[in-house]
Amino acid sequence: MVKVEFFREHSIQTGEERRDCEICDPLVGKEWSILDADLKIPPFDTHPNCRCYLVDVETGEIWLGEH
């Protein structure tokens, strides 16, 4: 079964400071089966203009993001 992991877009920065996101920060590093009802798909399940993305745990392929 394919598993995906939530990644935060690293270019969300202002100067030297990274903007925290109370919606996405708790999701970073979480893994889900693609059939899991709790899977969070950015930006649909996060917020408008979200740049986070999902990565296939096995292959490293980026899924479901603006990349």
MDTraj code that builds the backbone (N, CA, C; nanometers):
import mdtraj as md
import numpy as np

residues = "MET VAL LYS VAL GLU PHE PHE ARG GLU HIS SER ILE GLN THR GLY GLU GLU ARG ARG ASP CYS GLU ILE CYS ASP PRO LEU VAL GLY LYS GLU TRP SER ILE LEU ASP ALA ASP LEU LYS ILE PRO PRO PHE ASP THR HIS PRO ASN CYS ARG CYS TYR LEU VAL ASP VAL GLU THR GLY GLU ILE TRP LEU GLY GLU HIS".split()
xyz = np.array([
    [0.0837, -0.1178, 0.0000],
    [0.0000, 0.0000, 0.0000],
    [0.0886, 0.1247, 0.0000],
    [0.0520, 0.2219, -0.0787],
    [0.1302, 0.3450, -0.0900],
    [0.1059, 0.4326, 0.0331],
    [0.2169, 0.4835, 0.0897],
    [0.2088, 0.5762, 0.2019],
    [0.2690, 0.7087, 0.1584],
    [0.2112, 0.8185, 0.2076],
    [0.2636, 0.9511, 0.1773],
    [0.2939, 1.0235, 0.3080],
    [0.3905, 1.1169, 0.3002],
    [0.4308, 1.1963, 0.4160],
    [0.4084, 1.3436, 0.3849],
    [0.3651, 1.4205, 0.4842],
    [0.3377, 1.5634, 0.4697],
    [0.4677, 1.6414, 0.4863],
    [0.4967, 1.7311, 0.3923],
    [0.6140, 1.8172, 0.3982],
    [0.5723, 1.9622, 0.3916],
    [0.6445, 2.0454, 0.4593],
    [0.6192, 2.1891, 0.4591],
    [0.7093, 2.2543, 0.3559],
    [0.6564, 2.3478, 0.2789],
    [0.7347, 2.4207, 0.1781],
    [0.8386, 2.5068, 0.2491],
    [0.9660, 2.4841, 0.2181],
    [1.0731, 2.5557, 0.2881],
    [1.0904, 2.6990, 0.2422],
    [1.0306, 2.7374, 0.1317],
    [1.0474, 2.8749, 0.0854],
    [0.9495, 2.9699, 0.1532],
    [0.8699, 2.9209, 0.2468],
    [0.7815, 3.0104, 0.3210],
    [0.8674, 3.0774, 0.4280],
    [0.9348, 3.1827, 0.3872],
    [1.0228, 3.2532, 0.4789],
    [1.0109, 3.4020, 0.4553],
    [1.0316, 3.4777, 0.5608],
    [1.0399, 3.6221, 0.5479],
    [1.1755, 3.6610, 0.6028],
    [1.2681, 3.6964, 0.5150],
    [1.4041, 3.7247, 0.5586],
    [1.4649, 3.6010, 0.6211],
    [1.5070, 3.6116, 0.7465],
    [1.5687, 3.5006, 0.8167],
    [1.4670, 3.4181, 0.8948],
    [1.3448, 3.4673, 0.9063],
    [1.2461, 3.3994, 0.9891],
    [1.1480, 3.3191, 0.9053],
    [1.1219, 3.1985, 0.9493],
    [1.0206, 3.1162, 0.8849],
    [0.8870, 3.1483, 0.9509],
    [0.7843, 3.1660, 0.8703],
    [0.6524, 3.1897, 0.9272],
    [0.5968, 3.0587, 0.9789],
    [0.5484, 3.0610, 1.1005],
    [0.4847, 2.9430, 1.1562],
    [0.3426, 2.9345, 1.1035],
    [0.2935, 2.8132, 1.0921],
    [0.1571, 2.7918, 1.0450],
    [0.0901, 2.6942, 1.1403],
    [-0.0080, 2.7420, 1.2126],
    [-0.0739, 2.6563, 1.3121],
    [-0.1521, 2.5428, 1.2478],
    [-0.1805, 2.5527, 1.1200],
    [-0.2521, 2.4459, 1.0502],
    [-0.1537, 2.3387, 1.0017],
    [-0.0451, 2.3814, 0.9376],
    [0.0459, 2.2862, 0.8732],
    [0.1553, 2.2324, 0.9648],
    [0.2056, 2.3126, 1.0574],
    [0.3160, 2.2682, 1.1422],
    [0.2888, 2.1352, 1.2117],
    [0.1694, 2.1129, 1.2681],
    [0.1450, 1.9839, 1.3340],
    [0.1396, 1.8648, 1.2375],
    [0.1263, 1.8915, 1.1075],
    [0.1151, 1.7843, 1.0086],
    [0.2494, 1.7390, 0.9531],
    [0.3526, 1.8207, 0.9700],
    [0.4844, 1.7909, 0.9128],
    [0.5361, 1.6576, 0.9662],
    [0.5749, 1.5699, 0.8737],
    [0.6306, 1.4411, 0.9087],
    [0.5282, 1.3311, 0.9309],
    [0.4003, 1.3659, 0.9309],
    [0.2978, 1.2622, 0.9481],
    [0.2879, 1.1793, 0.8212],
    [0.2626, 1.0511, 0.8388],
    [0.2470, 0.9607, 0.7251],
    [0.1067, 0.9022, 0.7253],
    [0.0522, 0.8868, 0.6055],
    [-0.0793, 0.8275, 0.5872],
    [-0.0762, 0.7309, 0.4703],
    [-0.1619, 0.6321, 0.4750],
    [-0.1922, 0.5523, 0.3569],
    [-0.2746, 0.6431, 0.2664],
    [-0.2603, 0.6278, 0.1357],
    [-0.3398, 0.7140, 0.0473],
    [-0.4888, 0.6831, 0.0557],
    [-0.5249, 0.5725, 0.1174],
    [-0.6661, 0.5386, 0.1346],
    [-0.7197, 0.5798, 0.2713],
    [-0.6354, 0.6396, 0.3546],
    [-0.6747, 0.6799, 0.4898],
    [-0.7714, 0.7979, 0.4844],
    [-0.8825, 0.7867, 0.5541],
    [-0.9828, 0.8940, 0.5564],
    [-0.9295, 1.0207, 0.6234],
    [-0.8255, 1.0089, 0.7056],
    [-0.7692, 1.1247, 0.7750],
    [-0.6580, 1.1948, 0.6970],
    [-0.6253, 1.1454, 0.5785],
    [-0.5209, 1.2058, 0.4960],
    [-0.5528, 1.3529, 0.4709],
    [-0.4552, 1.4409, 0.4958],
    [-0.4695, 1.5844, 0.4713],
    [-0.4020, 1.6177, 0.3391],
    [-0.4793, 1.6680, 0.2450],
    [-0.4287, 1.6985, 0.1116],
    [-0.4178, 1.8498, 0.0954],
    [-0.2925, 1.9016, 0.0879],
    [-0.2776, 2.0454, 0.0684],
    [-0.3098, 2.0829, -0.0759],
    [-0.3704, 2.1950, -0.1027],
    [-0.4240, 2.2953, -0.0127],
    [-0.5696, 2.2695, 0.0262],
    [-0.6286, 2.1620, -0.0228],
    [-0.7716, 2.1381, -0.0006],
    [-0.8069, 2.1227, 0.1469],
    [-0.7211, 2.0556, 0.2234],
    [-0.7489, 2.0302, 0.3648],
    [-0.6660, 2.1183, 0.4585],
    [-0.5947, 2.2151, 0.4051],
    [-0.5125, 2.3002, 0.4896],
    [-0.5637, 2.4438, 0.4853],
    [-0.5184, 2.5230, 0.3883],
    [-0.5623, 2.6626, 0.3784],
    [-0.5295, 2.7147, 0.2386],
    [-0.5960, 2.8240, 0.1958],
    [-0.5639, 2.8829, 0.0653],
    [-0.4166, 2.9236, 0.0605],
    [-0.3569, 2.9125, -0.0566],
    [-0.2176, 2.9491, -0.0817],
    [-0.1168, 2.8599, -0.0084],
    [-0.1598, 2.7464, 0.0392],
    [-0.0693, 2.6523, 0.1058],
    [0.0294, 2.5980, 0.0026],
    [0.1571, 2.5936, 0.0390],
    [0.2596, 2.5414, -0.0517],
    [0.3143, 2.4074, -0.0045],
    [0.2520, 2.3496, 0.0947],
    [0.2964, 2.2203, 0.1437],
    [0.2632, 2.1127, 0.0405],
    [0.3174, 1.9944, 0.0601],
    [0.2979, 1.8879, -0.0378],
    [0.3132, 1.7522, 0.0282],
    [0.2731, 1.6500, -0.0421],
    [0.2856, 1.5128, 0.0034],
    [0.3934, 1.4431, -0.0785],
    [0.4666, 1.3526, -0.0143],
    [0.5736, 1.2791, -0.0810],
    [0.5516, 1.1304, -0.0582],
    [0.5646, 1.0527, -0.1655],
    [0.5563, 0.9073, -0.1552],
    [0.6719, 0.8604, -0.0675],
    [0.6419, 0.7924, 0.0419],
    [0.7429, 0.7498, 0.1386],
    [0.8460, 0.6576, 0.0746],
    [0.8034, 0.5701, -0.0131],
    [0.8939, 0.4717, -0.0727],
    [0.9805, 0.5293, -0.1845],
    [0.9214, 0.6082, -0.2750],
    [0.9942, 0.6545, -0.3930],
    [1.0483, 0.7965, -0.3821],
    [0.9936, 0.8771, -0.2897],
    [1.0336, 1.0177, -0.2794],
    [0.9646, 1.1074, -0.3805],
    [0.8754, 1.0497, -0.4612],
    [0.8022, 1.1272, -0.5615],
    [0.7059, 1.2244, -0.4933],
    [0.7044, 1.3491, -0.5414],
    [0.6139, 1.4495, -0.4859],
    [0.4749, 1.4284, -0.5411],
    [0.3787, 1.4252, -0.4501],
    [0.2373, 1.4079, -0.4853],
    [0.1598, 1.5267, -0.4327],
    [0.0633, 1.5672, -0.5055],
    [-0.0362, 1.6620, -0.4572],
    [0.0226, 1.7859, -0.3924],
    [0.0778, 1.8687, -0.4747],
    [0.1303, 1.9959, -0.4275],
    [0.1524, 2.0848, -0.5477],
    [0.1996, 2.2028, -0.5252],
    [0.2204, 2.2971, -0.6349],
    [0.3630, 2.2911, -0.6872],
    [0.4263, 2.1742, -0.6894],
    [0.5654, 2.1603, -0.7350],
    [0.5704, 2.0925, -0.8685],
])
top = md.Topology()
chain = top.add_chain()
for i, resn in enumerate(residues, 1):
    res = top.add_residue(resn, chain, resSeq=i)
    for name in ("N", "CA", "C"):
        top.add_atom(name, md.element.get_by_symbol(name[0]), res)
traj = md.Trajectory(xyz[None], top)
